[in-house]
Amino acid sequence: MSGRGWNGDNSTRRWRPLLSALTLAALLLLFGGQVQAHPGALLEESSKRECAVCHVMWMDEFKQEVETLIPWVGDNVLMKSTYGLVSDEEMCYSCHDGYIADSRYVWTGKRHTVFEKPSEEMEIDERRFPLSVNDEIYCGTCHTIHSAQSGEVEELSYDLFLRMENPNSEMCMACHQDYDTGPAKGRHSVGEEIAQGFPGDLRELRLRPGRKMAEEVICNSCHVVHGAKQQESLLPVAAGMANFCGQCHEEQNIRQAGEGDFLAHVMDVDFDQAEFPAALEEAGARLEDEKLTCQSCHNIHQGQDEEALLVMADTRESDLCLSCHDSKKVIKDTPHNLLITDLELQLQNLNEQHVADAGLCGICHSAHGWQQEMRAGEDPATEACNTCHAPGRGRLEMELAGPYSHSVGVNLDGASPRDDHGLPLYNHDFTPGDKIYCNTCHDSHQSLGQVYGTPEGRDERGLISTRFLRIEDFTEMCSRCHTDQMVVEGANHDPRLFELEYRNIRGEKPGMSGACGACHLMHEGPEPVGFAVAPPEVTYPEAISRNPENFYCLSCHEENRVGRERLIGEISHPMGEKPEESESSEELADQEVTCLSCHDVHRWAPGQTEPGPGYLLEGDVSSSFLLVDNRGGELCAQCHRTPALVIDSDHDLSAHAGRAMELGVCEQCHAPHNAHGDRLWGRDLAGVLPDDKEQNRLCLDCHRPGEPGEDSRVSLYRHPEALLLTDPVLLARLDLSDPEKTMAAVEREFVCATCHDPHIWSRQLLAREDKVITSPQQAFLKMGDPAATFCVDCHGSQVRTKYLFYHEEKARTEDSPYYADDPVGALRELLRRFRGN
């Protein structure tokens, strides 16, 4: 008639008992007037009519030849010890379908196991909790309509129609014995108070705390018997277990990770990196929609330890962690295995455990957060490493003691990263981001870096000597981000090409340090860039030494060093000075001149985009690590705008067939290093007109036969060499381009540069005029109209003629001082007349 032995679709089964009861009531009404019985019989018939709405077996007329859920009692009983078909769920649903009482959630979702025999581990008192005729659990095992509680009821499903009171999950414990034994037996704690109070979100899921204490954990704090989303665990949620558990376990709630949960285990991510370990699955570990969740590590009722309820007891070898993180097992062979490297047990985690207790992984990690104390105010992504490796922490022997380390917490804007740099970037909290932190270059669990130590790559402890780099080759590592600088490979600053054996300050040869490590140390190097070259042995002037960047060059370009073939010499470009006013851009005008003002130590030639050929090159002004190709004078012009006016003038010898074209414009005369004299003269004047004044020889070196200036050589006339600029009155009237320098020329002789500026053909060029008159009257002369200068004091009306044809082979009049027997006396006479005495 009912139960599993009753055939028919669900709709028929749902209403059949009620229809039977209604039919019974109709029959009783039909024959009621004809029944004659004594008062006891009437009472029995009345009870039958009321109770038989559910207890259909009380009416023999409804017996059928089918197996019922509970034994059919053939006798016409009244309130006997049998329960009848009332426990059939279809019978219950016939009323609780939303019409009389809306308990439909009982039939939605998942529910407590029914129609199955209890586990052999259970001891069920069938006097209190009856089973079906097949010894199976059914609705009536837990429920009976005759057990309704009195008084105000908080939750219908927990207080009504249960076979025993259940305010603190007592009825659950009656069958599920030992589930209140707590972590000591691998069970979740029961009967403990929830410090922050029972979460309101859980109440909305029809969960509740116990009633001994208002916020006490009981079975019904997590489980629902009806309307669950999971059959096996009877939880009210089908997904989001991390957040579900985290409602009470706020400090461990990884999905709401805060500062205390830094480096907590990721949750709700696909387990697609490897196959979920069978050993964990057999131990009760579960995924959630193929994603990690709390139950992937924890077994709430069958935990294997007495504290964390883990699916596998965590050992000193961290077997639980490494069962999934198989690729991290190599850490056992590295210095990060503190079971070997911290035998003195100096290091503790936040739980005050040493590595022997915390385990290989647990000394640093917990699934719920980082296990080492970090200083406030530091980026966690850096501080995670700094807890052991930062200077002054007193943590083992692994401190990085040097003042410099590679920049961290910065993005790649200052670099030139390859599109496929393949290195992870992070946010300050170690989540994926766009900034460089320690783990961008290092993998603290791996040993992919270049191996040192014994020939087998292991030290005396049997550990791999490694720097935990993500890429084995140091040069390749640096090139991932510093692409522009990697053109240094295969050119003259690649230490692997040096003729003289080179070692950095750590004693590492280029084959060990790589092209970059020869000059740079990522850790423990001197400020400001971890320069790996020993400082110079020479004592340099303060103008040079006050800018440490000069030593990047001078440390190698020194006697007995690898750059000894390219010494700067005793006379080189002034250092520590700023460009003269208005001679450079505003940016350069405020910068002191250093080696790096002209040189890029990583790039052999401007515009170079590929590494060098792999052998040493001979440089010129188009290469030699210059920032700008200087063949056209562009580099010098950045700080010397006025002298740069020589470009494309008659003194631009860069295209002259008689000069080395590779010297460019400026280097035809000047040398920034190893110069001859304080004018940075680049030509050796030894043997050039030795009887002439040195200052004149600078010009006459070209203006002589066989040289580029032979057509404009000084062939006949010069200003008398014996005449000195000694008269202060006369000097005061000099109208040269720089009066201050002219006044400083007291006691100086007349030389070429007194009247000529070899860089400026015409004074019009200084005004940057579009149209420049090109005539012999300009000819690099400092003056305009000579009649407006001091020259007229001596030469009177002939000044313009003499000025125009000063060096030309042209006859002069007899009254010219140049033809007087005593030219000096003649000049003195002119000065006497000029003074009026």
C-alpha positions in Angstrom: 0.0 0.0 0.0 2.8 2.4 0.7 6.6 2.6 0.8 8.8 1.0 -1.8 6.4 -1.9 -2.3 3.7 0.4 -3.6 3.7 0.9 -7.3 2.6 4.0 -9.1 4.0 7.3 -10.1 5.0 10.0 -7.6 1.8 12.0 -8.0 -0.4 9.0 -7.2 1.9 7.9 -4.3 1.7 11.4 -2.9 -2.0 11.6 -2.7 -3.0 8.0 -2.3 -2.8 7.9 1.6 -4.8 11.0 1.9 -7.4 9.9 -0.6 -7.7 6.6 1.3 -8.3 8.5 4.5 -10.9 10.7 2.9 -12.6 7.6 1.5 -12.7 6.2 5.0 -14.2 9.3 6.4 -16.9 9.3 3.7 -17.9 5.7 4.5 -18.1 6.5 8.2 -20.4 9.4 7.5 -22.5 7.3 5.1 -23.1 4.5 7.7 -22.7 6.5 10.8 -26.4 6.7 11.5 -26.9 2.9 11.3 -24.0 1.8 13.6 -25.1 0.8 17.0 -22.4 0.2 19.6 -21.6 0.8 23.2 -19.7 3.9 24.2 -16.3 2.3 24.2 -16.9 1.1 20.6 -17.9 4.6 19.6 -14.8 6.1 21.2 -12.7 3.6 19.3 -14.4 4.3 16.1 -14.0 8.0 16.6 -10.3 7.6 17.2 -10.0 5.5 14.2 -11.7 8.1 12.1 -9.2 10.8 13.3 -6.0 8.8 13.4 -6.7 6.8 10.3 -6.1 9.8 8.2 -2.4 8.7 8.6 -2.7 5.3 10.2 -4.5 3.7 7.3 -3.5 0.2 8.6 -6.0 0.7 11.4 -8.7 0.1 8.9 -8.6 -3.5 7.8 -10.6 -2.6 4.7 -7.5 -0.9 3.2 -5.1 -3.8 3.5 -3.5 -4.9 0.3 -1.3 -7.8 -0.7 1.9 -5.7 -1.0 4.9 -5.2 1.3 4.7 -2.1 3.3 7.4 0.0 4.8 6.7 -1.3 8.3 5.0 -4.6 9.2 1.3 -4.6 8.6 -0.4 -5.3 11.9 -3.5 -7.3 11.2 -5.3 -6.7 14.4 -7.6 -3.8 14.8 -5.4 -1.9 17.2 -5.8 1.4 18.9 -2.7 3.4 20.0 -0.5 0.3 20.0 3.2 0.2 19.6 3.1 0.1 15.9 3.4 3.3 13.9 1.8 2.4 10.6 2.4 4.1 7.3 2.7 7.6 8.8 6.4 7.5 8.4 6.3 7.2 4.6 7.6 10.5 3.1 4.7 10.6 0.7 2.3 10.5 3.6 4.1 13.5 5.1 4.2 15.4 1.9 0.5 14.9 1.5 0.1 17.7 4.1 3.5 19.4 4.0 3.2 20.4 0.4 2.7 24.1 1.1 -1.0 23.9 1.6 -1.1 23.2 5.3 2.6 23.8 6.3 5.3 24.9 3.9 8.1 22.4 4.6 8.9 21.7 1.0 12.6 22.3 1.5 12.6 18.8 3.2 12.0 17.3 -0.2 14.4 19.5 -2.1 18.1 19.0 -2.5 19.9 16.3 -0.5 18.9 14.6 2.7 20.0 12.2 5.4 20.5 8.7 4.2 17.3 6.7 4.0 16.5 3.2 2.8 20.0 2.0 3.6 21.2 -0.1 6.5 23.2 1.8 9.1 27.0 1.5 9.1 28.4 -1.3 11.1 30.3 1.3 13.2 27.0 2.6 14.5 25.1 1.2 17.4 21.4 2.2 17.0 19.0 1.7 19.8 16.0 0.4 17.9 13.7 0.9 20.8 14.2 4.6 20.4 15.0 4.7 16.7 13.2 2.0 14.8 14.3 0.7 11.5 12.2 -0.6 8.6 11.3 -4.2 7.9 14.5 -4.4 6.0 16.6 -3.0 8.9 17.0 0.2 7.0 16.9 3.8 8.1 13.7 5.5 7.0 11.9 8.7 8.0 10.3 7.2 11.0 13.7 6.3 12.4 14.1 9.9 13.5 10.6 11.3 13.3 7.3 10.7 14.9 4.3 13.0 14.8 3.5 12.2 18.5 6.7 13.9 19.8 6.0 17.6 19.2 7.7 19.8 21.7 5.8 22.3 23.8 6.5 26.0 24.2 8.0 28.5 21.7 9.9 26.8 19.0 12.9 28.5 17.3 13.5 26.1 14.4 10.8 23.8 13.2 13.2 21.3 11.7 15.2 20.9 14.9 12.5 20.8 17.5 9.3 19.2 16.2 8.5 15.6 15.6 11.9 14.2 16.6 12.1 11.0 18.7 14.2 12.8 21.3 15.1 16.4 22.2 18.0 17.7 20.1 18.9 21.3 21.3 22.6 20.4 21.3 22.6 17.7 18.6 22.0 15.0 21.2 20.0 12.9 18.8 22.8 13.1 16.2 25.3 11.8 18.7 22.9 9.0 19.7 23.8 7.3 16.4 27.0 9.0 15.5 28.9 8.1 18.6 32.3 9.6 19.3 31.7 12.6 17.0 32.0 14.8 20.0 35.5 13.5 21.0 37.2 16.5 19.3 40.6 16.8 17.6 42.2 14.2 19.8 40.2 11.6 17.8 40.4 13.5 14.5 37.0 15.1 15.0 35.9 18.7 14.7 35.4 20.2 18.1 31.9 20.2 19.5 30.6 22.1 22.5 33.1 25.0 22.1 32.1 28.6 22.0 32.4 30.6 18.8 34.3 33.6 20.0 33.0 36.1 17.5 29.4 34.8 17.7 27.5 32.5 15.5 27.5 34.0 11.9 24.3 35.4 10.7 25.0 34.0 7.2 24.9 30.5 8.6 21.6 31.2 10.3 20.1 32.0 7.0 21.2 28.6 5.8 19.1 27.0 8.6 22.0 26.3 10.8 22.2 27.1 14.5 24.4 27.0 17.6 23.7 25.0 20.6 21.6 26.1 23.6 23.9 25.3 26.5 25.9 28.4 25.4 24.4 30.7 22.9 27.3 30.4 20.5 28.2 26.8 21.0 29.3 24.6 18.1 27.1 21.6 17.6 26.4 19.2 14.7 23.6 21.4 13.4 26.1 24.3 13.2 27.3 22.8 10.0 24.9 20.1 8.9 21.3 20.2 7.7 19.4 16.9 7.6 16.9 18.0 4.9 17.5 20.4 2.0 21.3 19.9 1.9 23.4 20.7 -1.2 25.7 17.7 -0.6 24.5 14.2 0.0 27.6 12.9 1.7 28.3 15.7 4.1 24.8 17.2 4.4 26.1 20.7 4.1 23.8 23.6 3.1 26.2 24.8 0.4 27.3 23.0 -2.7 30.3 25.2 -3.4 32.5 27.7 -1.7 33.6 25.5 1.1 36.5 27.8 1.9 34.1 30.7 2.6 31.6 28.4 4.4 34.3 27.2 6.9 35.6 30.7 7.1 32.4 32.0 8.5 33.5 30.8 11.9 37.2 30.4 11.2 37.8 34.0 10.3 41.5 34.0 10.9 41.9 31.1 8.5 39.4 32.3 5.9 41.6 32.4 2.8 39.0 33.7 0.6 38.8 36.8 2.7 42.5 36.9 3.3 43.7 39.9 5.1 47.2 41.0 6.4 47.5 37.9 8.6 46.8 35.6 5.7 49.7 36.6 3.5 50.8 33.7 1.3 47.8 31.7 2.3 47.1 28.6 0.1 45.1 29.5 -3.0 41.6 28.3 -3.0 38.9 27.6 -5.6 41.5 27.2 -8.3 41.6 24.4 -10.9 43.7 21.5 -9.9 45.1 21.3 -13.4 48.9 21.2 -12.8 48.8 17.5 -11.8 46.6 14.6 -11.0 45.0 14.8 -7.6 47.0 12.3 -5.5 45.2 9.0 -5.0 46.7 8.8 -1.5 44.9 12.0 -0.5 41.6 10.9 -2.0 41.8 7.6 -0.2 42.4 9.6 3.0 39.2 11.5 2.5 40.5 14.6 0.6 38.1 16.1 -1.8 38.0 18.6 -4.6 35.1 20.9 -5.2 34.1 21.0 -8.9 37.7 20.0 -9.6 39.0 22.9 -7.6 40.8 23.1 -4.3 38.9 23.7 -1.2 39.2 23.2 2.6 38.4 19.6 2.3 41.3 19.0 0.0 43.5 19.1 3.1 41.1 18.7 6.0 38.9 15.8 7.0 36.5 17.2 9.6 35.6 13.9 11.2 38.5 11.6 10.3 41.5 13.9 10.6 44.9 12.3 11.0 46.3 14.7 13.5 45.2 16.1 16.8 45.2 19.8 15.8 44.5 20.7 12.2 42.3 17.7 11.3 44.4 17.1 8.2 43.7 14.3 5.8 47.3 13.1 6.2 49.4 13.6 9.3 51.9 16.3 8.6 55.4 15.0 9.2 58.8 16.7 9.5 59.2 15.9 5.8 55.9 17.7 5.0 54.4 14.7 3.1 51.0 16.3 2.9 52.3 19.4 1.2 54.6 17.5 -1.1 52.0 15.0 -2.1 50.5 17.7 -4.3 53.6 20.0 -4.7 55.8 17.3 -6.1 58.0 19.8 -8.0 59.0 21.3 -4.7 60.5 18.1 -3.4 63.9 19.3 -4.7 64.0 21.7 -1.7 65.1 18.8 0.4 68.4 18.9 -1.5 69.0 22.7 -1.2 70.1 25.0 1.6 66.4 25.9 2.2 66.1 22.5 3.9 66.3 23.7 7.4 66.2 20.2 8.7 69.9 20.1 7.6 71.0 23.8 7.7 69.4 24.7 11.0 70.6 21.9 13.2 71.1 24.3 16.0 67.3 25.1 15.9 67.7 28.8 15.9 64.6 29.5 13.8 61.0 29.3 15.0 57.7 30.0 13.2 54.8 32.0 14.6 53.6 29.0 16.4 57.0 28.8 18.2 57.8 25.6 16.5 61.2 24.6 15.3 61.6 22.9 11.9 61.7 19.5 13.5 58.1 20.0 14.8 56.8 22.4 12.1 58.1 20.3 9.2 60.1 21.1 6.2 57.4 23.4 4.8 55.7 24.4 8.0 58.7 26.4 9.3 57.8 29.0 6.7 54.3 28.1 5.5 50.9 27.4 6.7 48.0 26.8 4.4 46.4 29.8 6.1 49.4 32.3 6.0 53.0 32.9 6.3 54.6 31.5 9.4 57.5 33.9 9.9 57.2 37.3 11.6 57.4 40.2 9.2 58.1 43.8 10.0 55.3 46.3 9.7 55.5 48.8 6.8 57.4 46.6 4.5 56.1 45.1 1.3 55.1 41.5 2.2 56.4 40.3 -1.2 59.9 41.4 -0.1 59.6 40.9 3.6 58.8 37.2 3.1 62.5 36.8 2.1 63.8 39.5 4.4 62.6 37.6 7.5 65.7 35.4 7.1 67.9 37.2 4.5 67.7 40.9 5.4 70.7 42.5 7.2 70.5 42.8 10.9 67.8 40.2 11.5 70.0 37.7 13.2 68.4 34.8 11.3 70.9 32.0 10.6 73.9 32.4 8.3 71.9 33.5 5.2 71.8 37.2 5.8 72.6 39.4 2.8 75.1 41.7 4.5 75.9 44.1 1.7 74.4 47.6 1.4 73.0 47.1 -2.1 70.4 44.8 -3.6 68.6 44.9 -6.9 65.6 47.2 -6.9 62.3 45.7 -5.7 58.8 47.0 -5.7 59.3 48.7 -9.0 57.7 48.0 -12.4 59.5 47.4 -15.7 59.2 51.0 -17.0 62.8 51.7 -16.3 64.0 48.6 -18.1 63.5 47.3 -21.7 61.9 43.8 -21.1 61.5 41.3 -23.8 58.0 40.4 -24.7 58.7 36.9 -23.6 60.7 37.7 -20.5 58.8 34.8 -18.8 59.5 36.0 -15.3 56.7 36.4 -12.7 55.8 39.9 -11.5 53.9 40.6 -8.3 51.9 43.1 -6.3 53.2 44.1 -2.9 51.1 41.3 -1.3 52.6 38.7 -3.5 49.6 38.3 -5.7 50.3 38.4 -9.5 51.0 42.0 -10.6 53.4 44.2 -12.5 56.3 44.8 -10.1 59.6 43.2 -9.5 60.2 41.4 -6.2 62.6 38.8 -5.0 60.6 35.9 -6.5 60.8 37.5 -9.9 64.3 36.2 -10.2 64.4 33.6 -7.5 62.3 30.5 -6.9 62.9 29.6 -3.2 61.9 26.0 -3.7 63.9 25.1 -6.8 67.6 24.8 -7.8 67.5 25.9 -11.4 70.4 28.4 -10.9 74.0 27.7 -11.8 75.5 25.1 -9.6 78.7 25.8 -7.5 80.6 23.8 -5.0 82.0 20.4 -5.5 82.4 18.9 -9.0 79.2 17.1 -8.4 77.4 20.4 -7.6 77.0 19.6 -3.9 78.6 20.9 -0.8 80.0 19.0 2.2 76.5 18.6 3.5 75.3 17.0 0.3 73.2 20.0 -0.6 73.0 21.6 -4.0 74.9 24.9 -3.9 72.4 27.1 -5.7 71.2 30.7 -5.7 67.6 29.6 -6.5 67.6 31.5 -9.8 64.7 30.9 -12.2 67.2 30.8 -15.1 70.5 28.9 -14.9 72.6 31.4 -17.0 73.0 34.7 -15.2 73.5 36.7 -18.4 70.3 35.3 -19.8 68.5 36.1 -16.6 69.4 39.7 -16.7 68.7 39.9 -20.5 65.0 39.1 -19.8 64.4 42.6 -18.5 67.5 44.6 -19.5 67.4 43.9 -23.2 68.9 47.3 -24.1 72.0 46.6 -22.0 72.6 43.1 -23.3 74.2 44.4 -26.5 77.3 44.6 -24.3 77.8 40.9 -25.0 80.4 40.1 -27.6 81.9 43.6 -27.6 84.7 45.3 -25.8 83.1 45.4 -22.3 82.3 41.7 -22.4 84.7 40.4 -19.7 84.8 37.1 -21.4 86.8 38.7 -24.2 89.4 40.4 -22.0 93.0 39.5 -22.7 93.9 39.9 -19.0 92.2 37.4 -16.8 89.4 39.1 -14.9 87.7 38.4 -11.6 85.1 40.4 -9.8 85.3 41.4 -6.1 83.9 38.0 -5.2 86.8 36.3 -7.1 84.4 35.0 -9.7 85.7 34.6 -13.3 83.4 35.8 -16.1 82.5 32.2 -16.9 81.0 31.9 -13.4 79.6 35.4 -13.0 78.3 35.9 -16.6 78.7 39.1 -18.6 76.6 41.1 -16.1 78.0 39.6 -12.8 81.4 40.7 -13.8 80.5 44.3 -13.0 77.2 44.1 -11.1 76.3 42.2 -7.9 72.5 41.8 -7.3 73.2 41.5 -3.6 75.9 42.5 -1.1 77.5 44.9 -3.5 78.6 48.5 -2.7 76.3 51.3 -3.2 74.8 52.7 -5.4 74.6 49.9 -8.0 76.4 46.9 -6.5 79.5 47.5 -8.6 81.5 44.3 -8.7 84.9 45.8 -9.7 87.6 46.6 -7.1 87.9 50.3 -6.6 90.8 52.2 -8.3 94.2 52.2 -6.7 95.0 55.7 -7.9 93.9 58.8 -5.9 92.0 61.1 -8.1 91.2 64.8 -7.7 88.1 65.7 -5.7 86.3 66.9 -8.9 86.5 63.3 -10.1 86.1 61.3 -6.9 83.0 63.1 -5.6 81.0 61.4 -8.4 81.3 57.7 -7.8 80.0 56.9 -11.3 83.4 57.9 -12.6 84.9 54.9 -10.9 82.7 52.6 -13.0 85.2 53.4 -15.8 88.3 54.2 -13.9 88.2 51.0 -11.9 89.1 49.1 -15.1 90.9 51.8 -17.1 93.9 51.9 -14.8 97.4 50.6 -14.9 97.5 46.8 -14.4 93.7 46.5 -14.9 91.8 45.0 -17.8 91.3 48.4 -19.4 94.9 49.4 -19.2 95.1 49.9 -23.0 92.6 52.8 -22.8 93.8 55.0 -20.0 92.3 58.5 -19.8 95.8 60.1 -19.4 97.0 63.0 -17.3 95.1 65.5 -19.4 91.5 64.7 -20.2 88.1 66.5 -20.4 87.4 68.5 -17.3 85.3 66.5 -14.8 83.0 67.7 -12.0 82.2 70.9 -13.9 78.9 72.0 -15.4 78.5 73.3 -18.9 79.0 77.0 -19.4 75.9 79.1 -19.2 73.7 78.9 -22.3 75.9 76.3 -23.9 73.7 73.3 -23.2 70.1 72.3 -22.6 68.5 73.1 -19.2 68.7 69.4 -18.2 72.5 69.2 -18.8 73.2 72.7 -17.5 72.6 71.4 -13.9 74.7 68.3 -14.2 78.3 67.9 -13.5 80.4 66.2 -16.2 81.3 62.6 -15.5 82.3 59.7 -17.6 78.7 58.7 -18.1 78.0 62.2 -19.6 79.5 60.9 -22.8 79.6 57.1 -22.5 77.1 54.3 -22.4 79.2 51.4 -20.9 76.8 48.7 -22.3 76.5 49.8 -25.9 79.6 49.8 -28.1 78.0 52.0 -30.8 75.0 54.3 -30.7 71.9 52.6 -32.1 73.3 49.1 -31.6 70.5 46.6 -31.1 72.4 43.3 -31.4 75.3 41.9 -29.4 78.8 42.4 -30.7 80.8 40.0 -33.0 82.5 38.2 -30.1 86.0 39.8 -30.3 87.6 43.1 -29.4 87.0 46.0 -31.7 89.0 49.1 -32.6 86.8 52.1 -31.9 86.5 55.6 -33.3 84.2 58.6 -32.7 81.3 56.6 -34.1 81.6 53.9 -31.5 83.8 53.5 -28.4 80.7 53.3 -26.1 79.8 56.9 -26.9 76.2 58.0 -26.2 76.0 59.8 -29.6 77.9 59.2 -32.8 80.3 62.1 -32.8 81.6 62.1 -36.3 79.5 65.2 -37.0 80.3 66.8 -33.6 76.8 66.1 -32.3 78.0 64.7 -28.9 80.2 67.7 -28.2 77.5 70.1 -29.4 75.3 69.1 -26.5 77.4 71.0 -24.1 79.4 73.3 -26.4 76.8 75.0 -28.6 79.0 78.0 -29.5 82.2 76.0 -30.5 79.9 73.7 -32.4 79.4 76.5 -34.9 82.6 75.2 -36.5 80.5 72.4 -38.0 80.3 72.8 -41.8 82.7 75.8 -41.7 86.1 76.0 -43.3 87.6 74.7 -40.1 85.4 71.5 -40.3 88.0 69.0 -41.5 85.9 65.9 -41.1 85.6 65.5 -44.8 89.1 66.7 -45.8 91.1 64.3 -47.7 94.2 65.1 -45.8 92.8 64.2 -42.4 91.5 61.0 -40.9 87.7 61.2 -41.6 86.9 58.8 -38.7 88.0 61.5 -36.3 84.9 63.5 -37.1 84.7 67.2 -36.6 86.0 68.0 -33.1 88.6 65.3 -32.8 90.5 66.7 -35.7 92.0 69.2 -33.2 90.9 68.0 -29.7 91.1 64.8 -27.7 88.9 64.2 -24.6 91.5 61.7 -23.3 95.3 61.8 -23.3 95.4 65.3 -24.7 98.4 67.4 -25.4 98.0 70.5 -23.3 95.2 72.2 -21.4 93.2 72.9 -24.6 92.6 69.2 -25.0 94.8 69.4 -28.1 94.6 66.2 -30.0 97.6 66.6 -32.2 101.2 66.1 -31.2 103.0 69.4 -32.0 106.5 68.1 -31.4 108.6 69.2 -34.4 106.0 71.6 -35.7 107.6 75.1 -36.1 109.5 74.7 -32.8 110.8 78.3 -32.9 107.3 79.7 -32.9 105.1 80.4 -29.9 103.1 77.4 -28.7 99.8 79.1 -29.0 100.5 80.1 -32.6 101.6 76.6 -33.4 98.1 75.3 -32.7 97.0 77.2 -35.8 100.1 77.1 -37.8 100.1 73.3 -37.6 97.3 73.4 -40.3 98.2 76.7 -41.9 101.4 75.5 -43.4 102.4 73.7 -46.6 101.1 70.3 -47.0 98.3 70.7 -44.4 94.6 71.4 -44.9 95.1 75.2 -44.2 98.0 75.7 -46.6 96.0 78.0 -48.8 95.4 80.3 -45.9 98.8 80.1 -44.4 100.5 83.0 -42.7 103.1 83.7 -45.4 104.4 87.3 -44.8 102.8 89.5 -42.2 102.1 88.9 -38.5 101.7 91.2 -35.7 105.1 92.0 -34.2 105.8 89.4 -31.6 107.8 91.8 -29.4 104.8 94.0 -28.7 103.2 93.1 -25.4 99.7 94.0 -24.2 100.9 95.7 -21.0 99.3 99.1 -21.1 96.2 99.1 -18.9 94.6 102.1 -20.8 95.1 100.3 -24.0 93.7 97.1 -22.6 90.7 98.9 -21.3 89.8 99.9 -24.9 90.1 96.4 -26.3 86.8 95.5 -27.9 87.1 91.7 -28.1 84.3 89.2 -27.7 85.1 88.5 -24.0 86.3 91.7 -22.2 87.0 89.8 -18.9 89.4 87.4 -20.6 91.0 90.2 -22.5 91.7 92.2 -19.3 93.2 89.0 -17.9 95.6 88.9 -20.8 98.0 91.5 -19.2 101.6 90.6 -19.9 100.4 88.2 -22.7 101.8 88.5 -26.2 99.7 88.9 -29.3 98.9 85.4 -30.6 96.6 84.1 -33.2 93.8 83.6 -30.7 94.0 87.3 -29.7 92.1 88.1 -32.8 90.8 84.8 -34.0 88.2 82.4 -32.8 88.8 79.2 -34.7 85.3 77.9 -34.1 83.3 80.9 -35.4 83.6 82.1 -39.0 81.6 85.2 -38.4 80.1 87.0 -35.4 76.8 86.8 -37.3 76.8 83.1 -36.4 76.5 83.9 -32.7 73.3 85.8 -33.4 72.1 82.7 -35.3 71.4 84.9 -38.3 70.0 83.1 -41.3 72.2 84.9 -43.9 75.9 85.0 -43.1 78.3 87.1 -45.2 81.2 85.0 -46.2 84.2 87.1 -47.0 87.8 87.3 -45.9 86.8 90.2 -43.6 85.1 87.6 -41.3 87.7 84.7 -41.5 87.2 83.5 -37.9 88.0 87.0 -36.6 86.6 88.1 -33.2 86.1 91.7 -34.3 83.7 93.4 -36.7 84.8 96.8 -38.1 88.5 97.2 -37.0 88.0 101.0 -37.0 85.9 100.5 -33.9 88.6 98.7 -32.0 91.9 99.5 -30.3 93.7 98.8 -33.7 93.0 102.3 -34.8 95.1 103.7 -32.0 98.2 102.3 -33.7 97.1 102.1 -37.3 94.9 105.1 -37.8 93.2 105.3 -41.1 95.0 102.3 -42.5 93.4 100.0 -40.0 90.7 98.6 -42.4 93.3 98.0 -45.1 95.7 96.2 -42.8 92.9 94.3 -41.2 91.6 93.1 -44.5 95.0 92.1 -45.9 96.8 91.4 -42.7 98.5 88.1 -43.7 98.5 88.7 -47.5 101.6 89.3 -49.6 101.0 93.0 -50.4 103.3 96.0 -50.3 102.8 98.5 -47.5 103.5 102.2 -47.5 106.8 103.4 -46.2 105.2 105.0 -43.2 104.0 101.7 -41.9 105.5 100.8 -38.5 106.3 97.4 -40.0 109.0 99.0 -42.2 110.4 101.3 -39.6 114.0 100.6 -38.5 112.7 100.6 -35.0 109.1 99.2 -35.0 109.1 99.0 -31.2 110.2 102.6 -30.9 107.6 103.6 -33.4 104.9 101.9 -31.4 106.0 103.6 -28.2 105.8 106.9 -30.0 102.3 106.2 -31.0 101.4 105.3 -27.4 103.0 108.6 -26.3 100.8 110.5 -28.7 97.8 108.5 -27.5 98.4 109.4 -23.9 99.0 113.1 -24.8 102.5 113.4 -23.3 
